[in-house]
Amino acid sequence: MGRIPKTLYLLTYIDDESYRRRILTQLNRGESRHSVARAVLSWATRRTTAAVSRGQEDQLGALGLVVNAIVLWNTLYMEAALTQMRTERARRTGCRCRTPFPVGA
């Protein structure tokens, strides 16, 4: 019974290009988050002399919290930057565009 769903999944993956793109997008998001976590962890390990085994759960919890805070800050900062770019572009051109850089502009 387990082989049929796996086969159907693989056939869908091979056949549907938009499905492959969605999966790739999710994989890229996850890898981006892991790269931020690795960067934060490498910075933190240079700063601390505590043994990794002692309090490892607390360290991992704190790492997740810091990474989530960084992702939230980046999201808010990018949204503010895009809003400012849209406002400035609308002021210059007199139009209200949905994207900061429409195709053909």
Backbone atoms as SQL, in Angstrom:
CREATE TABLE atoms (id INTEGER PRIMARY KEY, chain TEXT, resi INTEGER, resn TEXT, atom TEXT, x REAL, y REAL, z REAL);
INSERT INTO atoms VALUES
  (1, 'A', 1, 'MET', 'N', 0.822, -1.197, 0.000),
  (2, 'A', 1, 'MET', 'CA', 0.000, 0.000, 0.000),
  (3, 'A', 1, 'MET', 'C', 0.861, 1.254, 0.000),
  (4, 'A', 2, 'GLY', 'N', 2.007, 1.262, 0.638),
  (5, 'A', 2, 'GLY', 'CA', 2.847, 2.445, 0.704),
  (6, 'A', 2, 'GLY', 'C', 3.506, 2.802, -0.612),
  (7, 'A', 3, 'ARG', 'N', 3.646, 1.852, -1.512),
  (8, 'A', 3, 'ARG', 'CA', 4.312, 2.120, -2.785),
  (9, 'A', 3, 'ARG', 'C', 3.425, 2.894, -3.749),
  (10, 'A', 4, 'ILE', 'N', 2.132, 2.684, -3.686),
  (11, 'A', 4, 'ILE', 'CA', 1.222, 3.367, -4.606),
  (12, 'A', 4, 'ILE', 'C', 1.239, 4.882, -4.375),
  (13, 'A', 5, 'PRO', 'N', 1.072, 5.381, -3.124),
  (14, 'A', 5, 'PRO', 'CA', 1.144, 6.834, -2.923),
  (15, 'A', 5, 'PRO', 'C', 2.503, 7.415, -3.311),
  (16, 'A', 6, 'LYS', 'N', 3.567, 6.676, -3.031),
  (17, 'A', 6, 'LYS', 'CA', 4.905, 7.164, -3.387),
  (18, 'A', 6, 'LYS', 'C', 5.051, 7.251, -4.906),
  (19, 'A', 7, 'THR', 'N', 4.543, 6.250, -5.615),
  (20, 'A', 7, 'THR', 'CA', 4.603, 6.268, -7.075),
  (21, 'A', 7, 'THR', 'C', 3.777, 7.417, -7.641),
  (22, 'A', 8, 'LEU', 'N', 2.580, 7.623, -7.094),
  (23, 'A', 8, 'LEU', 'CA', 1.733, 8.734, -7.547),
  (24, 'A', 8, 'LEU', 'C', 2.407, 10.079, -7.292),
  (25, 'A', 9, 'TYR', 'N', 3.049, 10.204, -6.139),
  (26, 'A', 9, 'TYR', 'CA', 3.773, 11.436, -5.827),
  (27, 'A', 9, 'TYR', 'C', 4.884, 11.680, -6.841),
  (28, 'A', 10, 'LEU', 'N', 5.671, 10.647, -7.121),
  (29, 'A', 10, 'LEU', 'CA', 6.781, 10.796, -8.066),
  (30, 'A', 10, 'LEU', 'C', 6.283, 11.133, -9.466),
  (31, 'A', 11, 'LEU', 'N', 5.200, 10.502, -9.898),
  (32, 'A', 11, 'LEU', 'CA', 4.641, 10.808, -11.212),
  (33, 'A', 11, 'LEU', 'C', 4.140, 12.247, -11.278),
  (34, 'A', 12, 'THR', 'N', 3.495, 12.699, -10.215),
  (35, 'A', 12, 'THR', 'CA', 3.041, 14.090, -10.156),
  (36, 'A', 12, 'THR', 'C', 4.230, 15.039, -10.178),
  (37, 'A', 13, 'TYR', 'N', 5.258, 14.719, -9.428),
  (38, 'A', 13, 'TYR', 'CA', 6.458, 15.549, -9.376),
  (39, 'A', 13, 'TYR', 'C', 7.110, 15.651, -10.757),
  (40, 'A', 14, 'ILE', 'N', 7.188, 14.537, -11.466),
  (41, 'A', 14, 'ILE', 'CA', 7.810, 14.528, -12.793),
  (42, 'A', 14, 'ILE', 'C', 6.946, 15.271, -13.809),
  (43, 'A', 15, 'ASP', 'N', 5.645, 15.127, -13.701),
  (44, 'A', 15, 'ASP', 'CA', 4.738, 15.662, -14.716),
  (45, 'A', 15, 'ASP', 'C', 4.409, 17.135, -14.538),
  (46, 'A', 16, 'ASP', 'N', 4.315, 17.621, -13.315),
  (47, 'A', 16, 'ASP', 'CA', 3.804, 18.967, -13.038),
  (48, 'A', 16, 'ASP', 'C', 4.949, 19.924, -12.705),
  (49, 'A', 17, 'GLU', 'N', 5.258, 20.832, -13.625),
  (50, 'A', 17, 'GLU', 'CA', 6.371, 21.760, -13.426),
  (51, 'A', 17, 'GLU', 'C', 6.082, 22.767, -12.309),
  (52, 'A', 18, 'SER', 'N', 4.853, 23.246, -12.212),
  (53, 'A', 18, 'SER', 'CA', 4.524, 24.205, -11.154),
  (54, 'A', 18, 'SER', 'C', 4.646, 23.557, -9.769),
  (55, 'A', 19, 'TYR', 'N', 4.311, 22.280, -9.673),
  (56, 'A', 19, 'TYR', 'CA', 4.459, 21.546, -8.410),
  (57, 'A', 19, 'TYR', 'C', 5.932, 21.447, -8.017),
  (58, 'A', 20, 'ARG', 'N', 6.789, 21.158, -9.005),
  (59, 'A', 20, 'ARG', 'CA', 8.232, 21.105, -8.739),
  (60, 'A', 20, 'ARG', 'C', 8.752, 22.455, -8.275),
  (61, 'A', 21, 'ARG', 'N', 8.266, 23.524, -8.874),
  (62, 'A', 21, 'ARG', 'CA', 8.706, 24.868, -8.472),
  (63, 'A', 21, 'ARG', 'C', 8.292, 25.182, -7.037),
  (64, 'A', 22, 'ARG', 'N', 7.058, 24.813, -6.682),
  (65, 'A', 22, 'ARG', 'CA', 6.596, 25.058, -5.312),
  (66, 'A', 22, 'ARG', 'C', 7.447, 24.295, -4.306),
  (67, 'A', 23, 'ILE', 'N', 7.764, 23.044, -4.624),
  (68, 'A', 23, 'ILE', 'CA', 8.603, 22.246, -3.726),
  (69, 'A', 23, 'ILE', 'C', 9.992, 22.856, -3.612),
  (70, 'A', 24, 'LEU', 'N', 10.566, 23.279, -4.741),
  (71, 'A', 24, 'LEU', 'CA', 11.886, 23.892, -4.728),
  (72, 'A', 24, 'LEU', 'C', 11.889, 25.186, -3.915),
  (73, 'A', 25, 'THR', 'N', 10.828, 25.962, -4.030),
  (74, 'A', 25, 'THR', 'CA', 10.714, 27.196, -3.243),
  (75, 'A', 25, 'THR', 'C', 10.731, 26.887, -1.752),
  (76, 'A', 26, 'GLN', 'N', 9.969, 25.886, -1.334),
  (77, 'A', 26, 'GLN', 'CA', 9.942, 25.509, 0.079),
  (78, 'A', 26, 'GLN', 'C', 11.300, 24.996, 0.544),
  (79, 'A', 27, 'LEU', 'N', 11.958, 24.197, -0.297),
  (80, 'A', 27, 'LEU', 'CA', 13.285, 23.707, 0.068),
  (81, 'A', 27, 'LEU', 'C', 14.281, 24.850, 0.208),
  (82, 'A', 28, 'ASN', 'N', 14.204, 25.827, -0.685),
  (83, 'A', 28, 'ASN', 'CA', 15.108, 26.978, -0.607),
  (84, 'A', 28, 'ASN', 'C', 14.858, 27.800, 0.656),
  (85, 'A', 29, 'ARG', 'N', 13.597, 27.956, 1.037),
  (86, 'A', 29, 'ARG', 'CA', 13.285, 28.694, 2.269),
  (87, 'A', 29, 'ARG', 'C', 13.864, 27.985, 3.489),
  (88, 'A', 30, 'GLY', 'N', 13.701, 26.680, 3.516),
  (89, 'A', 30, 'GLY', 'CA', 14.237, 25.916, 4.646),
  (90, 'A', 30, 'GLY', 'C', 15.750, 25.994, 4.700),
  (91, 'A', 31, 'GLU', 'N', 16.397, 25.886, 3.546),
  (92, 'A', 31, 'GLU', 'CA', 17.858, 25.957, 3.511),
  (93, 'A', 31, 'GLU', 'C', 18.349, 27.350, 3.900),
  (94, 'A', 32, 'SER', 'N', 17.620, 28.382, 3.501),
  (95, 'A', 32, 'SER', 'CA', 17.997, 29.743, 3.887),
  (96, 'A', 32, 'SER', 'C', 17.931, 29.911, 5.399),
  (97, 'A', 33, 'ARG', 'N', 16.881, 29.370, 6.016),
  (98, 'A', 33, 'ARG', 'CA', 16.765, 29.468, 7.466),
  (99, 'A', 33, 'ARG', 'C', 17.904, 28.718, 8.148),
  (100, 'A', 34, 'HIS', 'N', 18.255, 27.552, 7.612),
  (101, 'A', 34, 'HIS', 'CA', 19.356, 26.785, 8.197),
  (102, 'A', 34, 'HIS', 'C', 20.690, 27.499, 8.040),
  (103, 'A', 35, 'SER', 'N', 20.884, 28.204, 6.938),
  (104, 'A', 35, 'SER', 'CA', 22.141, 28.932, 6.766),
  (105, 'A', 35, 'SER', 'C', 22.238, 30.081, 7.761),
  (106, 'A', 36, 'VAL', 'N', 21.106, 30.739, 8.047),
  (107, 'A', 36, 'VAL', 'CA', 21.111, 31.790, 9.074),
  (108, 'A', 36, 'VAL', 'C', 21.414, 31.171, 10.434),
  (109, 'A', 37, 'ALA', 'N', 20.808, 30.019, 10.723),
  (110, 'A', 37, 'ALA', 'CA', 21.061, 29.356, 12.006),
  (111, 'A', 37, 'ALA', 'C', 22.526, 28.959, 12.135),
  (112, 'A', 38, 'ARG', 'N', 23.122, 28.460, 11.048),
  (113, 'A', 38, 'ARG', 'CA', 24.551, 28.109, 11.101),
  (114, 'A', 38, 'ARG', 'C', 25.413, 29.338, 11.356),
  (115, 'A', 39, 'ALA', 'N', 25.076, 30.459, 10.718),
  (116, 'A', 39, 'ALA', 'CA', 25.847, 31.683, 10.918),
  (117, 'A', 39, 'ALA', 'C', 25.731, 32.175, 12.356),
  (118, 'A', 40, 'VAL', 'N', 24.513, 32.154, 12.894),
  (119, 'A', 40, 'VAL', 'CA', 24.309, 32.591, 14.282),
  (120, 'A', 40, 'VAL', 'C', 25.037, 31.647, 15.234),
  (121, 'A', 41, 'LEU', 'N', 24.936, 30.355, 14.993),
  (122, 'A', 41, 'LEU', 'CA', 25.583, 29.383, 15.868),
  (123, 'A', 41, 'LEU', 'C', 27.101, 29.515, 15.815),
  (124, 'A', 42, 'SER', 'N', 27.663, 29.732, 14.638),
  (125, 'A', 42, 'SER', 'CA', 29.119, 29.871, 14.560),
  (126, 'A', 42, 'SER', 'C', 29.584, 31.131, 15.284),
  (127, 'A', 43, 'TRP', 'N', 28.776, 32.206, 15.221),
  (128, 'A', 43, 'TRP', 'CA', 29.117, 33.418, 15.961),
  (129, 'A', 43, 'TRP', 'C', 29.000, 33.161, 17.462),
  (130, 'A', 44, 'ALA', 'N', 27.952, 32.456, 17.869),
  (131, 'A', 44, 'ALA', 'CA', 27.725, 32.209, 19.293),
  (132, 'A', 44, 'ALA', 'C', 28.779, 31.287, 19.882),
  (133, 'A', 45, 'THR', 'N', 29.243, 30.303, 19.121),
  (134, 'A', 45, 'THR', 'CA', 30.230, 29.387, 19.678),
  (135, 'A', 45, 'THR', 'C', 31.585, 30.056, 19.860),
  (136, 'A', 46, 'ARG', 'N', 31.857, 31.082, 19.095),
  (137, 'A', 46, 'ARG', 'CA', 33.092, 31.827, 19.320),
  (138, 'A', 46, 'ARG', 'C', 32.993, 32.676, 20.583),
  (139, 'A', 47, 'ARG', 'N', 31.771, 33.019, 20.975),
  (140, 'A', 47, 'ARG', 'CA', 31.554, 33.903, 22.116),
  (141, 'A', 47, 'ARG', 'C', 31.429, 33.165, 23.444),
  (142, 'A', 48, 'THR', 'N', 31.134, 31.897, 23.410),
  (143, 'A', 48, 'THR', 'CA', 30.893, 31.173, 24.654),
  (144, 'A', 48, 'THR', 'C', 31.913, 30.060, 24.832),
  (145, 'A', 49, 'THR', 'N', 32.187, 29.734, 26.063),
  (146, 'A', 49, 'THR', 'CA', 33.129, 28.648, 26.352),
  (147, 'A', 49, 'THR', 'C', 32.429, 27.470, 27.007),
  (148, 'A', 50, 'ALA', 'N', 31.104, 27.539, 27.117),
  (149, 'A', 50, 'ALA', 'CA', 30.351, 26.464, 27.765),
  (150, 'A', 50, 'ALA', 'C', 30.405, 25.207, 26.914),
  (151, 'A', 51, 'ALA', 'N', 30.393, 24.086, 27.578),
  (152, 'A', 51, 'ALA', 'CA', 30.398, 22.804, 26.867),
  (153, 'A', 51, 'ALA', 'C', 29.094, 22.647, 26.114),
  (154, 'A', 52, 'VAL', 'N', 29.164, 22.057, 24.940),
  (155, 'A', 52, 'VAL', 'CA', 27.984, 21.910, 24.102),
  (156, 'A', 52, 'VAL', 'C', 26.979, 20.970, 24.749),
  (157, 'A', 53, 'SER', 'N', 27.464, 19.911, 25.389),
  (158, 'A', 53, 'SER', 'CA', 26.539, 18.932, 25.959),
  (159, 'A', 53, 'SER', 'C', 25.770, 19.490, 27.152),
  (160, 'A', 54, 'ARG', 'N', 26.358, 20.426, 27.882),
  (161, 'A', 54, 'ARG', 'CA', 25.698, 20.986, 29.048),
  (162, 'A', 54, 'ARG', 'C', 24.718, 22.077, 28.604),
  (163, 'A', 55, 'GLY', 'N', 23.458, 21.868, 28.860),
  (164, 'A', 55, 'GLY', 'CA', 22.442, 22.853, 28.506),
  (165, 'A', 55, 'GLY', 'C', 22.193, 22.937, 27.008),
  (166, 'A', 56, 'GLN', 'N', 22.389, 21.849, 26.290),
  (167, 'A', 56, 'GLN', 'CA', 22.266, 21.869, 24.834),
  (168, 'A', 56, 'GLN', 'C', 20.843, 22.218, 24.394),
  (169, 'A', 57, 'GLU', 'N', 19.849, 21.727, 25.119),
  (170, 'A', 57, 'GLU', 'CA', 18.472, 22.037, 24.763),
  (171, 'A', 57, 'GLU', 'C', 18.209, 23.536, 24.892),
  (172, 'A', 58, 'ASP', 'N', 18.733, 24.151, 25.957),
  (173, 'A', 58, 'ASP', 'CA', 18.559, 25.591, 26.139),
  (174, 'A', 58, 'ASP', 'C', 19.252, 26.366, 25.032),
  (175, 'A', 59, 'GLN', 'N', 20.443, 25.911, 24.638),
  (176, 'A', 59, 'GLN', 'CA', 21.172, 26.589, 23.577),
  (177, 'A', 59, 'GLN', 'C', 20.426, 26.490, 22.250),
  (178, 'A', 60, 'LEU', 'N', 19.873, 25.315, 21.960),
  (179, 'A', 60, 'LEU', 'CA', 19.128, 25.154, 20.715),
  (180, 'A', 60, 'LEU', 'C', 17.843, 25.970, 20.732),
  (181, 'A', 61, 'GLY', 'N', 17.190, 26.028, 21.876),
  (182, 'A', 61, 'GLY', 'CA', 15.986, 26.852, 21.991),
  (183, 'A', 61, 'GLY', 'C', 16.293, 28.317, 21.789),
  (184, 'A', 62, 'ALA', 'N', 17.392, 28.772, 22.388),
  (185, 'A', 62, 'ALA', 'CA', 17.793, 30.170, 22.214),
  (186, 'A', 62, 'ALA', 'C', 18.182, 30.440, 20.767),
  (187, 'A', 63, 'LEU', 'N', 18.843, 29.485, 20.128),
  (188, 'A', 63, 'LEU', 'CA', 19.220, 29.639, 18.722),
  (189, 'A', 63, 'LEU', 'C', 17.974, 29.797, 17.855),
  (190, 'A', 64, 'GLY', 'N', 16.967, 28.959, 18.085),
  (191, 'A', 64, 'GLY', 'CA', 15.716, 29.080, 17.330),
  (192, 'A', 64, 'GLY', 'C', 15.049, 30.416, 17.543),
  (193, 'A', 65, 'LEU', 'N', 15.063, 30.905, 18.773),
  (194, 'A', 65, 'LEU', 'CA', 14.467, 32.196, 19.078),
  (195, 'A', 65, 'LEU', 'C', 15.198, 33.325, 18.362),
  (196, 'A', 66, 'VAL', 'N', 16.527, 33.286, 18.384),
  (197, 'A', 66, 'VAL', 'CA', 17.320, 34.325, 17.721),
  (198, 'A', 66, 'VAL', 'C', 17.094, 34.289, 16.214),
  (199, 'A', 67, 'VAL', 'N', 17.092, 33.097, 15.627),
  (200, 'A', 67, 'VAL', 'CA', 16.876, 32.986, 14.181),
  (201, 'A', 67, 'VAL', 'C', 15.489, 33.491, 13.814),
  (202, 'A', 68, 'ASN', 'N', 14.474, 33.146, 14.587),
  (203, 'A', 68, 'ASN', 'CA', 13.120, 33.639, 14.313),
  (204, 'A', 68, 'ASN', 'C', 13.048, 35.158, 14.430),
  (205, 'A', 69, 'ALA', 'N', 13.751, 35.731, 15.394),
  (206, 'A', 69, 'ALA', 'CA', 13.773, 37.189, 15.538),
  (207, 'A', 69, 'ALA', 'C', 14.452, 37.836, 14.330),
  (208, 'A', 70, 'ILE', 'N', 15.525, 37.239, 13.838),
  (209, 'A', 70, 'ILE', 'CA', 16.217, 37.772, 12.661),
  (210, 'A', 70, 'ILE', 'C', 15.311, 37.709, 11.435),
  (211, 'A', 71, 'VAL', 'N', 14.629, 36.589, 11.249),
  (212, 'A', 71, 'VAL', 'CA', 13.726, 36.439, 10.112),
  (213, 'A', 71, 'VAL', 'C', 12.591, 37.456, 10.190),
  (214, 'A', 72, 'LEU', 'N', 12.021, 37.655, 11.377),
  (215, 'A', 72, 'LEU', 'CA', 10.952, 38.636, 11.552),
  (216, 'A', 72, 'LEU', 'C', 11.448, 40.036, 11.246),
  (217, 'A', 73, 'TRP', 'N', 12.615, 40.413, 11.777),
  (218, 'A', 73, 'TRP', 'CA', 13.163, 41.746, 11.539),
  (219, 'A', 73, 'TRP', 'C', 13.412, 41.961, 10.049),
  (220, 'A', 74, 'ASN', 'N', 14.005, 40.958, 9.375),
  (221, 'A', 74, 'ASN', 'CA', 14.262, 41.078, 7.938),
  (222, 'A', 74, 'ASN', 'C', 12.968, 41.237, 7.153),
  (223, 'A', 75, 'THR', 'N', 11.943, 40.490, 7.540),
  (224, 'A', 75, 'THR', 'CA', 10.657, 40.583, 6.855),
  (225, 'A', 75, 'THR', 'C', 10.055, 41.971, 7.018),
  (226, 'A', 76, 'LEU', 'N', 10.050, 42.491, 8.236),
  (227, 'A', 76, 'LEU', 'CA', 9.499, 43.824, 8.472),
  (228, 'A', 76, 'LEU', 'C', 10.316, 44.903, 7.769),
  (229, 'A', 77, 'TYR', 'N', 11.636, 44.773, 7.794),
  (230, 'A', 77, 'TYR', 'CA', 12.515, 45.747, 7.147),
  (231, 'A', 77, 'TYR', 'C', 12.313, 45.745, 5.636),
  (232, 'A', 78, 'MET', 'N', 12.233, 44.561, 5.040),
  (233, 'A', 78, 'MET', 'CA', 12.037, 44.474, 3.595),
  (234, 'A', 78, 'MET', 'C', 10.668, 45.020, 3.193),
  (235, 'A', 79, 'GLU', 'N', 9.649, 44.755, 3.978),
  (236, 'A', 79, 'GLU', 'CA', 8.319, 45.287, 3.687),
  (237, 'A', 79, 'GLU', 'C', 8.323, 46.809, 3.745),
  (238, 'A', 80, 'ALA', 'N', 8.998, 47.375, 4.738),
  (239, 'A', 80, 'ALA', 'CA', 9.086, 48.834, 4.838),
  (240, 'A', 80, 'ALA', 'C', 9.859, 49.410, 3.650),
  (241, 'A', 81, 'ALA', 'N', 10.938, 48.750, 3.245),
  (242, 'A', 81, 'ALA', 'CA', 11.726, 49.225, 2.109),
  (243, 'A', 81, 'ALA', 'C', 10.908, 49.166, 0.822),
  (244, 'A', 82, 'LEU', 'N', 10.164, 48.070, 0.610),
  (245, 'A', 82, 'LEU', 'CA', 9.332, 47.959, -0.583),
  (246, 'A', 82, 'LEU', 'C', 8.217, 48.994, -0.592),
  (247, 'A', 83, 'THR', 'N', 7.618, 49.248, 0.566),
  (248, 'A', 83, 'THR', 'CA', 6.575, 50.259, 0.655),
  (249, 'A', 83, 'THR', 'C', 7.134, 51.635, 0.308),
  (250, 'A', 84, 'GLN', 'N', 8.313, 51.950, 0.807),
  (251, 'A', 84, 'GLN', 'CA', 8.943, 53.231, 0.502),
  (252, 'A', 84, 'GLN', 'C', 9.263, 53.333, -0.994),
  (253, 'A', 85, 'MET', 'N', 9.779, 52.248, -1.587),
  (254, 'A', 85, 'MET', 'CA', 10.079, 52.263, -3.019),
  (255, 'A', 85, 'MET', 'C', 8.819, 52.456, -3.848),
  (256, 'A', 86, 'ARG', 'N', 7.734, 51.793, -3.467),
  (257, 'A', 86, 'ARG', 'CA', 6.469, 51.952, -4.196),
  (258, 'A', 86, 'ARG', 'C', 5.952, 53.370, -4.083),
  (259, 'A', 87, 'THR', 'N', 6.064, 53.943, -2.890),
  (260, 'A', 87, 'THR', 'CA', 5.590, 55.310, -2.666),
  (261, 'A', 87, 'THR', 'C', 6.398, 56.298, -3.494),
  (262, 'A', 88, 'GLU', 'N', 7.716, 56.160, -3.490),
  (263, 'A', 88, 'GLU', 'CA', 8.564, 57.070, -4.258),
  (264, 'A', 88, 'GLU', 'C', 8.316, 56.921, -5.753),
  (265, 'A', 89, 'ARG', 'N', 8.129, 55.691, -6.215),
  (266, 'A', 89, 'ARG', 'CA', 7.874, 55.469, -7.633),
  (267, 'A', 89, 'ARG', 'C', 6.522, 56.051, -8.025),
  (268, 'A', 90, 'ALA', 'N', 5.519, 55.882, -7.179),
  (269, 'A', 90, 'ALA', 'CA', 4.192, 56.432, -7.467),
  (270, 'A', 90, 'ALA', 'C', 4.248, 57.953, -7.488),
  (271, 'A', 91, 'ARG', 'N', 5.032, 58.539, -6.605),
  (272, 'A', 91, 'ARG', 'CA', 5.162, 59.987, -6.559),
  (273, 'A', 91, 'ARG', 'C', 5.842, 60.511, -7.828),
  (274, 'A', 92, 'ARG', 'N', 6.863, 59.788, -8.310),
  (275, 'A', 92, 'ARG', 'CA', 7.594, 60.219, -9.502),
  (276, 'A', 92, 'ARG', 'C', 6.778, 60.044, -10.769),
  (277, 'A', 93, 'THR', 'N', 6.133, 58.899, -10.916),
  (278, 'A', 93, 'THR', 'CA', 5.448, 58.585, -12.164),
  (279, 'A', 93, 'THR', 'C', 3.970, 58.947, -12.143),
  (280, 'A', 94, 'GLY', 'N', 3.420, 59.154, -10.981),
  (281, 'A', 94, 'GLY', 'CA', 2.002, 59.469, -10.888),
  (282, 'A', 94, 'GLY', 'C', 1.101, 58.253, -10.992),
  (283, 'A', 95, 'CYS', 'N', 1.671, 57.052, -10.936),
  (284, 'A', 95, 'CYS', 'CA', 0.846, 55.838, -10.991),
  (285, 'A', 95, 'CYS', 'C', 1.075, 55.010, -9.732),
  (286, 'A', 96, 'ARG', 'N', 0.105, 54.212, -9.422),
  (287, 'A', 96, 'ARG', 'CA', 0.217, 53.317, -8.279),
  (288, 'A', 96, 'ARG', 'C', 0.383, 51.912, -8.813),
  (289, 'A', 97, 'CYS', 'N', 1.588, 51.410, -8.749),
  (290, 'A', 97, 'CYS', 'CA', 1.896, 50.080, -9.271),
  (291, 'A', 97, 'CYS', 'C', 1.896, 49.081, -8.123),
  (292, 'A', 98, 'ARG', 'N', 1.568, 47.851, -8.444),
  (293, 'A', 98, 'ARG', 'CA', 1.552, 46.808, -7.417),
  (294, 'A', 98, 'ARG', 'C', 2.955, 46.353, -7.054),
  (295, 'A', 99, 'THR', 'N', 3.853, 46.328, -8.018),
  (296, 'A', 99, 'THR', 'CA', 5.211, 45.872, -7.770),
  (297, 'A', 99, 'THR', 'C', 6.162, 47.028, -7.931),
  (298, 'A', 100, 'PRO', 'N', 7.302, 47.003, -7.229),
  (299, 'A', 100, 'PRO', 'CA', 8.217, 48.126, -7.319),
  (300, 'A', 100, 'PRO', 'C', 8.873, 48.246, -8.693),
  (301, 'A', 101, 'PHE', 'N', 9.021, 47.132, -9.434),
  (302, 'A', 101, 'PHE', 'CA', 9.674, 47.162, -10.729),
  (303, 'A', 101, 'PHE', 'C', 8.838, 46.370, -11.733),
  (304, 'A', 102, 'PRO', 'N', 7.790, 46.983, -12.292),
  (305, 'A', 102, 'PRO', 'CA', 6.978, 46.237, -13.246),
  (306, 'A', 102, 'PRO', 'C', 7.776, 45.929, -14.515),
  (307, 'A', 103, 'VAL', 'N', 7.402, 44.857, -15.168),
  (308, 'A', 103, 'VAL', 'CA', 8.082, 44.457, -16.398),
  (309, 'A', 103, 'VAL', 'C', 7.844, 45.518, -17.465),
  (310, 'A', 104, 'GLY', 'N', 8.916, 45.895, -18.143),
  (311, 'A', 104, 'GLY', 'CA', 8.813, 46.869, -19.227),
  (312, 'A', 104, 'GLY', 'C', 8.913, 48.309, -18.762),
  (313, 'A', 105, 'ALA', 'N', 9.114, 48.532, -17.490),
  (314, 'A', 105, 'ALA', 'CA', 9.185, 49.910, -17.003),
  (315, 'A', 105, 'ALA', 'C', 10.596, 50.437, -17.061);
